[in-house]
């Protein structure tokens, strides 16, 4: 697969975060074809490997003490959201 354009990459990241907890939707994400996940030695790209990459990246980006609040927001909004109350 050719490299993603910046707008396509940004869209794929947004979609991956939006669908982080939905493996079936994450399986269709364009990032699964990106060299970041399919490069030499990376093994097969799976939705679970994309989840791991997103989780590790969020932790690395927001690892500073000043970023603790941003890390909590990212975690509670995308990575480990509270279950929605069925109505």
KAZI-V780112 format. One record per backbone hydrogen bond with DSSP energy under -1.0 kcal/mol. CO is the residue of the C=O (numbers start at 0). NH is the residue of the N-H. E is the energy in kcal/mol with one decimal. If there is no record, write none. Layout:
co=CO nh=NH e=E
co=CO nh=NH e=E
This chain:
co=4 nh=8 e=-2.9
co=5 nh=9 e=-2.9
co=6 nh=10 e=-2.2
co=7 nh=11 e=-2.4
co=8 nh=12 e=-2.5
co=9 nh=13 e=-2.4
co=10 nh=14 e=-2.6
co=11 nh=15 e=-2.4
co=12 nh=16 e=-2.5
co=13 nh=17 e=-2.6
co=14 nh=18 e=-2.3
co=16 nh=19 e=-1.1
co=18 nh=21 e=-1.9
co=21 nh=25 e=-2.7
co=22 nh=26 e=-1.9
co=24 nh=27 e=-1.2
co=25 nh=28 e=-1.7
co=28 nh=31 e=-1.6
co=29 nh=32 e=-1.8
co=30 nh=33 e=-1.1
co=33 nh=36 e=-1.8
co=33 nh=37 e=-1.6
co=34 nh=38 e=-1.6
co=38 nh=41 e=-1.9
co=45 nh=49 e=-2.0
co=46 nh=50 e=-2.4
co=47 nh=51 e=-2.4
co=48 nh=52 e=-2.3
co=49 nh=53 e=-2.6
co=50 nh=54 e=-2.7
co=51 nh=55 e=-2.8
co=52 nh=56 e=-2.4
co=53 nh=57 e=-2.4
co=54 nh=58 e=-2.2
co=55 nh=59 e=-2.3
co=56 nh=60 e=-2.8
co=57 nh=61 e=-2.0
co=63 nh=66 e=-1.0
co=64 nh=67 e=-1.3
co=66 nh=70 e=-2.5
co=67 nh=71 e=-2.2
co=68 nh=72 e=-2.3
co=69 nh=73 e=-2.7
co=70 nh=74 e=-2.6
co=71 nh=75 e=-2.9
co=72 nh=76 e=-2.1
co=73 nh=77 e=-2.4
co=73 nh=78 e=-1.5
co=74 nh=79 e=-3.8
